[in-house]
Structures are given as structure tokens and as C-alpha cells.
């Protein structure tokens, strides 16, 4: 083995300078090729693979984001349309009820109309509560005609009760009101009053 290396050294020493440079360049190129093949190329391929995987994941995430945004936008539009429909339906019901109350109030001549207006007007406030209600015979003061009405007892603050009764009186222009009885010893304050409408002449 030593003799083999000695022969190689002797052959290299016998070479001219140019031949030595070419041999050195060849050895460097071979070493570079081996290094690239064994180390650099695998790392480059792995880096490219990771880059492709990241790009694929990014595209998939972007597609999911776009899909989610479209889904949320569609859900919001559907919800808004549903809410608008509910609001429109509720508004229509309120307007229909208000028209019916206006019609009843303008020509209220029986107990059913009186009860309808009373129930509707109470539903529109939270400050006044209906504590008791009962039907009763009523007679107009100084008039022979009689009718049926309701005795109602309301509860709430004094000012709220007075405001509510004034609004109810305006809603029932043909109703007759008996003497009002106020009970301030209770909590809340209670007001009892009889409301009657004349019978239809038959």
C-alpha cells in the first residue's frame, strides 16, 4: 500500500505544473459533485417539498377562508331577511290591530268592543297592571237606556294611572265612566272604575 502511494506521489511529482493544476481541478470538481449529490441535492429537494406543502396548505386555508366568509355572508343575509320579514309581519299585525281598535273605539256599543280596546291598550304599557276585571250592569246618569260594562281595577304609580286612564278615555269616546275610586294605601296604588257603553237600540 505504501509502495502504491509512493508510486502515485512520484507520478504526480513527474507531472508538469499544468498537468498538476488540471488534476487538482478535476479532484475539486469530483469532490463538489459528490458533496452535492450526497448532501446538497437531498436538502434542496426536501426544501422544495416543504415549500410545495406549505403552498398547498396556504391555498387550502385560503379556500376554506373564502368558503367560510361566503357562508357567513349568506347566513347574515338570510338572518337579516328573516328578521326583516318578522319585523314587517309584526308591523302589519300592529297596524291591523290599531285599525281594528280605531274602528271599535269609534263605534263601541257593546261589552265585547270595550273588552277588546281595554285588552289592547293594556298590552301596550308595562307601567299599569290590570288587577281585576268583572262585568256589571251600568246605567247612564239621567238616561233610561242601560248597558253592560266592566268594573276594572288597575295598579301602578299615580301619574301613570292617570295618564293611562286619560288615553283610554280618548280611545273610547262613546263610553260612560262612573265615579273613580282611588286606593293609595296599597302598593302599588290602585284605581277602580266602571266603564260602560250604551246598548244598540233594537
C-alpha positions as a Markdown table, in Angstrom:
| # | Residue | x | y | z |
|---|---|---|---|---|
| 1 | Unk | 0.0 | 0.0 | 0.0 |
| 2 | Unk | 2.8 | 2.3 | 0.9 |
| 3 | Unk | 4.6 | 1.4 | -2.3 |
| 4 | Unk | 1.4 | 2.2 | -4.2 |
| 5 | Unk | 1.2 | 5.7 | -2.7 |
| 6 | Unk | 4.9 | 6.3 | -3.3 |
| 7 | Unk | 4.4 | 5.5 | -7.0 |
| 8 | Unk | 1.4 | 7.9 | -7.2 |
| 9 | Unk | 3.4 | 10.6 | -5.5 |
| 10 | Unk | 6.3 | 10.0 | -7.9 |
| 11 | Unk | 4.0 | 10.2 | -10.9 |
| 12 | Unk | 2.5 | 13.4 | -9.6 |
| 13 | Unk | 5.9 | 14.9 | -9.0 |
| 14 | Unk | 6.9 | 13.9 | -12.5 |
| 15 | Unk | 3.9 | 15.9 | -13.9 |
| 16 | Unk | 4.2 | 19.3 | -15.2 |
| 17 | Unk | 2.7 | 22.3 | -13.4 |
| 18 | Unk | -0.2 | 22.5 | -15.9 |
| 19 | Unk | -1.0 | 18.8 | -15.5 |
| 20 | Unk | -1.0 | 19.2 | -11.7 |
| 21 | Unk | -3.4 | 22.1 | -11.9 |
| 22 | Unk | -5.7 | 20.1 | -14.2 |
| 23 | Unk | -5.5 | 17.1 | -11.8 |
| 24 | Unk | -6.3 | 19.4 | -8.8 |
| 25 | Unk | -9.2 | 21.0 | -10.6 |
| 26 | Unk | -10.6 | 17.5 | -11.5 |
| 27 | Unk | -10.3 | 16.3 | -7.9 |
| 28 | Unk | -12.1 | 19.5 | -6.7 |
| 29 | Unk | -14.9 | 19.0 | -9.2 |
| 30 | Unk | -15.3 | 15.4 | -8.3 |
| 31 | Unk | -15.5 | 16.3 | -4.6 |
| 32 | Unk | -18.0 | 19.0 | -5.3 |
| 33 | Unk | -20.1 | 16.7 | -7.3 |
| 34 | Unk | -20.1 | 14.0 | -4.6 |
| 35 | Unk | -20.9 | 16.6 | -1.9 |
| 36 | Unk | -23.8 | 18.0 | -4.0 |
| 37 | Unk | -25.2 | 14.5 | -4.7 |
| 38 | Unk | -24.9 | 13.3 | -1.1 |
| 39 | Unk | -25.7 | 16.4 | 0.9 |
| 40 | Unk | -26.8 | 19.5 | -1.0 |
| 41 | Unk | -29.3 | 17.9 | -3.5 |
| 42 | Unk | -31.3 | 16.0 | -0.8 |
| 43 | Unk | -31.6 | 19.1 | 1.2 |
| 44 | Unk | -32.7 | 21.1 | -1.8 |
| 45 | Unk | -35.3 | 18.5 | -2.7 |
| 46 | Unk | -36.5 | 18.4 | 0.9 |
| 47 | Unk | -36.7 | 22.2 | 1.0 |
| 48 | Unk | -38.7 | 22.3 | -2.3 |
| 49 | Unk | -41.1 | 19.6 | -1.0 |
| 50 | Unk | -41.7 | 21.6 | 2.2 |
| 51 | Unk | -42.3 | 24.7 | 0.1 |
| 52 | Unk | -44.8 | 22.9 | -2.0 |
| 53 | Unk | -46.5 | 21.5 | 1.1 |
| 54 | Unk | -46.7 | 25.0 | 2.6 |
| 55 | Unk | -48.0 | 26.4 | -0.6 |
| 56 | Unk | -50.7 | 23.7 | -0.8 |
| 57 | Unk | -51.7 | 24.3 | 2.8 |
| 58 | Unk | -51.9 | 28.0 | 2.3 |
| 59 | Unk | -54.1 | 27.6 | -0.8 |
| 60 | Unk | -56.3 | 25.1 | 1.1 |
| 61 | Unk | -56.6 | 27.5 | 4.1 |
| 62 | Unk | -57.4 | 30.4 | 1.7 |
| 63 | Unk | -60.1 | 28.3 | 0.0 |
| 64 | Unk | -61.6 | 27.5 | 3.5 |
| 65 | Unk | -61.5 | 31.1 | 4.5 |
| 66 | Unk | -63.3 | 32.2 | 1.3 |
| 67 | Unk | -65.8 | 29.5 | 1.8 |
| 68 | Unk | -66.4 | 30.4 | 5.4 |
| 69 | Unk | -66.8 | 34.1 | 4.6 |
| 70 | Unk | -69.3 | 33.3 | 1.9 |
| 71 | Unk | -71.2 | 31.0 | 4.2 |
| 72 | Unk | -71.2 | 33.7 | 7.0 |
| 73 | Unk | -72.3 | 36.3 | 4.5 |
| 74 | Unk | -75.1 | 34.1 | 3.2 |
| 75 | Unk | -76.2 | 33.3 | 6.8 |
| 76 | Unk | -76.2 | 37.0 | 7.7 |
| 77 | Unk | -78.2 | 37.9 | 4.6 |
| 78 | Unk | -80.7 | 35.0 | 5.4 |
| 79 | Unk | -80.9 | 36.1 | 9.0 |
| 80 | Unk | -81.4 | 39.8 | 8.0 |
| 81 | Unk | -84.1 | 38.8 | 5.5 |
| 82 | Unk | -85.8 | 36.6 | 8.2 |
| 83 | Unk | -85.6 | 39.5 | 10.8 |
| 84 | Unk | -87.0 | 42.0 | 8.2 |
| 85 | Unk | -89.8 | 39.6 | 7.4 |
| 86 | Unk | -90.6 | 39.2 | 11.1 |
| 87 | Unk | -90.5 | 42.9 | 11.7 |
| 88 | Unk | -92.7 | 43.5 | 8.7 |
| 89 | Unk | -95.2 | 40.8 | 9.9 |
| 90 | Unk | -95.2 | 42.3 | 13.4 |
| 91 | Unk | -95.7 | 45.8 | 12.0 |
| 92 | Unk | -98.5 | 44.6 | 9.8 |
| 93 | Unk | -100.1 | 42.9 | 12.8 |
| 94 | Unk | -99.8 | 46.1 | 14.9 |
| 95 | Unk | -101.2 | 48.2 | 12.1 |
| 96 | Unk | -104.1 | 45.8 | 11.7 |
| 97 | Unk | -104.8 | 45.8 | 15.4 |
| 98 | Unk | -104.6 | 49.6 | 15.6 |
| 99 | Unk | -107.1 | 49.8 | 12.7 |
| 100 | Unk | -109.4 | 47.4 | 14.4 |
| 101 | Unk | -109.2 | 49.3 | 17.7 |
| 102 | Unk | -109.8 | 52.5 | 15.9 |
| 103 | Unk | -112.9 | 51.0 | 14.3 |
| 104 | Unk | -114.1 | 49.5 | 17.5 |
| 105 | Unk | -113.4 | 52.7 | 19.5 |
| 106 | Unk | -115.3 | 54.8 | 17.0 |
| 107 | Unk | -118.5 | 52.7 | 17.2 |
| 108 | Unk | -118.2 | 50.8 | 20.5 |
| 109 | Unk | -121.7 | 49.9 | 21.6 |
| 110 | Unk | -121.2 | 46.6 | 23.5 |
| 111 | Unk | -119.1 | 44.9 | 26.1 |
| 112 | Unk | -117.0 | 42.9 | 23.6 |
| 113 | Unk | -115.8 | 46.1 | 22.0 |
| 114 | Unk | -115.0 | 47.6 | 25.4 |
| 115 | Unk | -113.0 | 44.5 | 26.4 |
| 116 | Unk | -111.1 | 44.4 | 23.1 |
| 117 | Unk | -110.0 | 48.0 | 23.5 |
| 118 | Unk | -109.1 | 47.5 | 27.2 |
| 119 | Unk | -107.0 | 44.4 | 26.5 |
| 120 | Unk | -105.2 | 46.0 | 23.6 |
| 121 | Unk | -104.4 | 49.2 | 25.4 |
| 122 | Unk | -103.1 | 47.3 | 28.5 |
| 123 | Unk | -100.8 | 45.3 | 26.2 |
| 124 | Unk | -99.1 | 48.5 | 25.1 |
| 125 | Unk | -97.9 | 49.5 | 28.6 |
| 126 | Unk | -95.8 | 48.0 | 31.3 |
| 127 | Unk | -96.4 | 50.7 | 33.9 |
| 128 | Unk | -100.0 | 49.8 | 34.5 |
| 129 | Unk | -101.3 | 46.4 | 35.5 |
| 130 | Unk | -104.8 | 45.1 | 35.3 |
| 131 | Unk | -105.5 | 43.6 | 38.7 |
| 132 | Unk | -109.2 | 42.7 | 38.5 |
| 133 | Unk | -111.9 | 42.9 | 35.8 |
| 134 | Unk | -115.6 | 41.9 | 36.0 |
| 135 | Unk | -118.8 | 42.6 | 34.1 |
| 136 | Unk | -121.5 | 44.7 | 35.6 |
| 137 | Unk | -124.8 | 46.4 | 34.7 |
| 138 | Unk | -124.5 | 50.1 | 34.1 |
| 139 | Unk | -127.0 | 52.9 | 33.6 |
| 140 | Unk | -126.2 | 56.3 | 32.2 |
| 141 | Unk | -126.8 | 59.1 | 34.6 |
| 142 | Unk | -130.1 | 60.8 | 33.9 |
| 143 | Unk | -130.9 | 58.5 | 31.0 |
| 144 | Unk | -133.2 | 55.5 | 30.9 |
| 145 | Unk | -131.0 | 53.5 | 28.5 |
| 146 | Unk | -128.9 | 50.9 | 30.2 |
| 147 | Unk | -126.0 | 48.8 | 29.0 |
| 148 | Unk | -123.4 | 46.4 | 30.2 |
| 149 | Unk | -119.9 | 47.4 | 31.2 |
| 150 | Unk | -116.9 | 46.3 | 33.1 |
| 151 | Unk | -115.5 | 47.1 | 36.5 |
| 152 | Unk | -111.8 | 47.3 | 36.3 |
| 153 | Unk | -109.1 | 47.7 | 39.0 |
| 154 | Unk | -105.7 | 49.0 | 37.8 |
| 155 | Unk | -102.4 | 49.1 | 39.7 |
| 156 | Unk | -99.4 | 51.3 | 39.2 |
| 157 | Unk | -97.9 | 54.7 | 40.1 |
| 158 | Unk | -100.5 | 57.5 | 40.4 |
| 159 | Unk | -99.3 | 59.6 | 37.5 |
| 160 | Unk | -99.0 | 56.5 | 35.2 |
| 161 | Unk | -102.6 | 55.5 | 36.2 |
| 162 | Unk | -104.0 | 58.9 | 35.4 |
| 163 | Unk | -102.1 | 59.1 | 32.1 |
| 164 | Unk | -103.4 | 55.6 | 31.1 |
| 165 | Unk | -107.0 | 56.4 | 32.1 |
| 166 | Unk | -106.8 | 59.6 | 30.0 |
| 167 | Unk | -105.6 | 57.7 | 27.0 |
| 168 | Unk | -108.2 | 55.0 | 27.5 |
| 169 | Unk | -111.0 | 57.6 | 27.7 |
| 170 | Unk | -109.8 | 59.2 | 24.4 |
| 171 | Unk | -109.8 | 55.7 | 22.8 |
| 172 | Unk | -113.5 | 55.2 | 24.0 |
| 173 | Unk | -115.3 | 58.4 | 23.1 |
| 174 | Unk | -118.8 | 56.7 | 23.4 |
| 175 | Unk | -118.1 | 55.0 | 26.8 |
| 176 | Unk | -119.6 | 56.2 | 30.1 |
| 177 | Unk | -117.4 | 56.4 | 33.1 |
| 178 | Unk | -118.6 | 56.1 | 36.7 |
| 179 | Unk | -117.0 | 57.7 | 39.7 |
| 180 | Unk | -113.4 | 56.8 | 40.1 |
| 181 | Unk | -112.2 | 55.3 | 43.4 |
| 182 | Unk | -108.5 | 55.6 | 44.4 |
| 183 | Unk | -106.8 | 53.4 | 47.0 |
| 184 | Unk | -103.5 | 54.9 | 48.0 |
| 185 | Unk | -102.9 | 52.7 | 51.0 |
| 186 | Unk | -101.8 | 49.8 | 48.8 |
| 187 | Unk | -98.6 | 49.2 | 46.9 |
| 188 | Unk | -98.9 | 49.8 | 44.0 |
| 189 | Unk | -101.6 | 52.4 | 44.1 |
| 190 | Unk | -105.0 | 51.0 | 42.9 |
| 191 | Unk | -107.7 | 52.7 | 40.9 |
| 192 | Unk | -111.2 | 51.2 | 40.4 |
| 193 | Unk | -113.6 | 52.5 | 37.8 |
| 194 | Unk | -116.6 | 51.3 | 35.9 |
| 195 | Unk | -116.6 | 51.7 | 32.1 |
| 196 | Unk | -119.9 | 51.1 | 30.2 |
| 197 | Unk | -121.1 | 51.6 | 26.6 |
| 198 | Unk | -124.8 | 52.0 | 25.7 |
| 199 | Unk | -126.7 | 49.1 | 24.2 |
| 200 | Unk | -127.5 | 49.2 | 20.5 |
| 201 | Unk | -131.2 | 50.1 | 20.0 |
| 202 | Unk | -133.1 | 47.1 | 18.8 |
